[in-house]
Amino acid sequence: MTNQNSADIIAQFDQVYPVYSDFTNVIENLLKGILQLKGVNVHSITSRVKSRESLKRKVNREDDKYTKLEDITDLAGIRIITYFADQVDLIAGFVEEEFEVDRSNSVDKRELIDPEKFGYLSLHYVVKLPSFRLQLIEYQRFKDCKVEIQIRSILQHTWAEIEHDLGYKNEHAVPREIRRSFSRLAGLLELADEEFIKIRSNLANYETEVEAQIEKTPTTVLINQASLKSYVLKSPHIRGLDQKISHIVKADLELKDRFFGYLTTVFSYLGVKTIGELDEIVQNIGDDLLNFPQNGLKNKQGEKVNWGTSLFYLAYAIVGRSGSPKQVSDYLEHFKIETPESRQELIQQILAAYSAKS
């Protein structure tokens, strides 16, 4: 490439940079909206416009490959990092549905690797807005813009980032004695991707099966995140208690898997091991469970109440029925509930609400 060609490309890029900056933001937001609509949760979606310095290096290192700015297809870039490897192809399908794909510049780099060679690469699309979007006034200024969309799993991303940091871009650059280590690592990451997919599938199957197990033999179902969630959502008693708490604090209910994960640590601490044991305690305490929330439950403005909150207060009832200030104090300290200064008042509230119950 002549210096003049390079200078012309750089000058043209300086002029269109603001358009590409807006275009990149538009595509990023479109992709986020599409994935949200499709119900696909990903690790991250990031975007960038190629820097002036990076573009200068690119046009100067290729011999006459680029004669004009339009030849460069990665001025705008989006990277989608998924949790699972099979989400890469799923999202690829959405990209093909929603954008006009430049087939000649798009490549599935995963298929380029010889099975006996090292490497762990991602799927690259070069796309532009389709005609139905370009008909909208707000998109018309982007009719000549293209964006490179990279889709990779989080483990593929880890490989790429470390490989880049090591500075070796192809197998010929790697010392021979190190190539085998690269290959082993790539194979382990690929295997890990597959195993995570299997784990996700097995968890989904367990969540489906545990509901029936709870109905048939609750005493055999160990408490874990999935079984607690199923118990809460299928128990009319618990749902009713949660709704009463929601009404008391004037807040909507929401479902958070992490909250059920937290509750598993609570019941492990209390020595409650099975759903059957838990349900027996719930039935025994009954609506007395609401004694404490009615007297002291607080909720910040705008906060929601978790489904399963009644089980949080069930733990208060369990330690409160012991009648032991130390046992209540140890529980609050273990889970860092309230500050040490305000904890004494809470201990008294719990004991007053529950210790007289048999």
N, C-alpha and C positions, 0 to 999 in steps of 0.2 A: 504494500500500500504506500502510496506517495504521502509525503508530509502534508500536501495540500488537501488530499482526500480526508486525511485524519483531522485536519484543522476544520474542514467544512462540516464534518460529522459532529465534532465537539461544539461548534458554533450553533448548529441546528438544534442540538440537544439542549443547550442553554436556553434557547427560545421556547422549547416545548416542555421543559422541566415542570413548570407549574401544572400543566395539563396532565402529565403523567403522575404527578403527586396526587391530584384529585382522583384520577382514574384508579390508582392503586387502592385508595381508601374506599372507593365505590365497589370495586370487586371484592375486597375483603369483607365489607358489610353485606354484600349480596351472598357470598358463600356462608357467612355466619347465619344469615336468615334462612338460607336453603337447608342447612344442616339442622337448625333448630326446628324448622317445619317438618323435616323428615325424622326427627327424634334421634339424631345421631350425636352422641357426646364424644368430643375429641379432646386431646390434651391441649392443643393450642393451634391458633391460626395467626400467623404473623405476615407482615408485608414490608416491602422496601422498594424504593426507586434506586436504580443503579447510581452510584456516586460518579461525579465527574472524573475522579482519579481512576476509578475502576474501569470506566468506559475508555479512557485514554489508553490504559494498559491493554485492553481488549483489542482495540482497533489497530494498535501498533504491533501486536505480536502475531497477527495473522497476515500472511502474504496475499494481499489483494482480495481477501475474502469478503470484506465489507467495503462497498463503494458509496453507500448512502445509509442514512440513519434507519430507513425502513428494513434494511437487511438484518438488523439486530433485534432479536425477538425477546430478549430478557431484560429490557429496560425497566419493566415493571415485574416484580416477583412476589408470589404468594407461596407460603409454605404451610401445609396442613400436616400436623403430626397427630397420628391416631394412637389410641391405646392398644389396638389389636391389629394384626397384619391383615386379617380378612376385611377390615374396614377400608383398606386402601382401594380395593376393587369396587367396593360398594360406593365410595365417594366418587371414584372415577366414573361410574355410571351416571351420577348426578351431574358431574361436569359436562359429560357428553350430551345430556339432555338440555342443559341450561345455557350452553355456550356454543359458539362456532369454533370447531377445533381445526387448527392448522396441522394436518396430518404429516406433512413433509418435515415439520420441525418438532413434532411431538415424538417421544420415545419412551418405551417401557424398558428402562435400563436394567431391570431385574432379569430380562430375557437375554441380555447381552453377555452374561457371565457364563463362561465355560464351566460345567459342573466340577471340573478338576482344578479350576483356578480360584484364587481368593477374591472376595468382594461381597458387598452387601449394599445394593443401590436402591434407588427409589423410582417412582413413576413420575415422568415429566410430561405435562401438557403445555402447549402454546395455544392460547385461545384468544378470541375477540368477542365482543358483545354480538349477539345474534340480531337479525334484522328486526324482530319484533320489539326488542328493547331500544334499538337505535331510532325507531319511529317516535320514541318519547323525547320531548324537547330537552329534558335534563341530561340525556345520554348522547345527543347528537354530536357534541364536540369530541367524543371519544371514538368516532367511527374508524379512525386509522390506527388506533392503539391496540397493541397486543400485550398479553401478560403471560408469563411462565408460571404455571401452577405445579409445585412439587408436592407429592403426597407420599408420605412414608410413615411407618410405625415408629413408636418411640425408641424401640431397640435398633431399628434401621438408622434412626437419627443419631443415636449414641455412637454407632459404628462410624457414620460419616463424619461426625464432629471430631472423634478421636483420630481417625485416619487423616483428616485435614490437619489437625494439630501436629501430628507426627511428620507431616510434610511429604508423604509418599502417595503419589496420585495413580501409579500403575505398578503392576507386578514386576516390571523390568527395573524399576528404580529401587526395589526392596532387596537388600542383601539376601543371598540365596538361603542362608541358614535361618533367616527370620520368616521366609515365606510360609513355612509350615505352621508357624505360630499364628500367622494371619489367617490361614485356612481353617485351622482348628477353631479359632475364635469366631469366625464367620459362621461356621457350622453350628457352634453352640448357641449363637444368637438366633439363628434360624430355627433351631430346635426349641429354644425358649419361646419364640413367637408362637409356634405351634402348640406348645404346652399351655400357654396362657389362654389360647382359644379353647382348648379342651377343658381347662379349669372353669372358664366362664360357662361353657355348655353344661358341665356337671353341676355347677351351682344352680343354674336355671332349672335343671331336672330335679334337683333336691328341693328347691322352693316349691315346685309343683307337687312333689310327692309328700312333703312334710305336712301339708294341710290334711291329707287323708290319714296320715299316721297320728296326728294330734286327735282327730275325731275317734279313731279306733283304739289306740293304746297310748294315751298321753303320758303315762308313767314311764314309758320307754324312750320318749323323745327328749334328748338332751337340749338344754338351753343354749342357743347360739343366735346369731343375728337373724338368720332366715326363719327359725322356728318362733322366735319372739314376735317378729313382724307378722307372721301368719296368725299366731295366737291373738294378737291385738286386733287385727283386721277382721277376724272371724268370730270373736267373742262379743256377743251382744252386751254383756255386762261391762266389759272394759270400754267398748265404744260408747256406751251410755255414760260411764264415769268421765271419759275424756270430753264428751260433749258438755257435761255439766261444768267441768273445769273451764272449758272454752267460754261458756256463758258467763261464769263468774267474773272472768277477767276481760270479757268483751273482746275476744280475739279469735281469728279464724284458726282452724286446724290445718296442719301441713304434715306431709309424710317425709321423714328423713331417715334413710337407712343408717346413717352414722349414729343417730340417737339410739337406735336399737343396739348398735354395737357397744355404745356406752352402757346401756342397761345390762348387757351380758356381764360386764365387769362388776356391776353393782350386786347382781345375784350370785356371782361367784364368791364375792366377799362375804355375803350373807349365808353361804352354804346351801343355796337353793339350786338344785342341779337339773331338775326335769320340769317340763311344762306341767306335768301332773301335780308335782309338789307346789308349783307356783299357783295353779288354779285352785288348789285346796285352800291356800292362804287367802287368795282373793275372795273366795266364797265365804270363808270364815270371818273376814273383816267386813266385807260388804260395803254398804254406803258409809260406814264409819270412817272409811278411807278419806272422805271429803272433809273431816273435821278440821284438819290443818289448813287446806286450801281456803276454806271459807273464812277462817280467822286471820290468815296471814299471807295468802298468796298475792304476789306482786307481779306485775307485767309492765314492761316498758312500752311507751307509746309506739305503735306500729309493729311490735313484735307479734309473731304467731305462736300458737301452741302446738307442740308436737303430738301426733298420735302416739299413744303410749305414755303420756305424761302421768296418768293415774298410777302407773307402775313405779314411777319415780317417787311418788308420795306413798306408795305401798311400802317402799323401803323405810321411810320415816315411821310408818306404823309398826313395822317389824321391830326396829330398834327401840321405838317408843314403848312398846308393850313389855319390853324387858324391865322397865322401871329403873334402869340403871343410867344415871347421868354420865358415867364414864363410857358406857357402851355407845351412847348417843354421840358423845364427844369424839370418841375414836373414829366413829363412822364419818362424821363431818370433817374431821381432820384428814382422814384417808383420802376423801374425794375433794378436798379443798373447797368445801361449801361454806360460803361467807368468810369474812375476815376473822382472825382470832379475837378481835375486840368485840365484834357483834355476835360471836358464836354462842356466848353464854345465854343470851336472850332467846336464841333459836332453840337451844337445848331445852329450856323451860317450856317453850311453846309446844314442842314435840311431846314432852313428857305429860304436859297438861292435856293434850289432845288424845293421847293414846294409852298412857300407862294404867289408867283405871279400867281399860277394856280387858275382858278375859277371852 
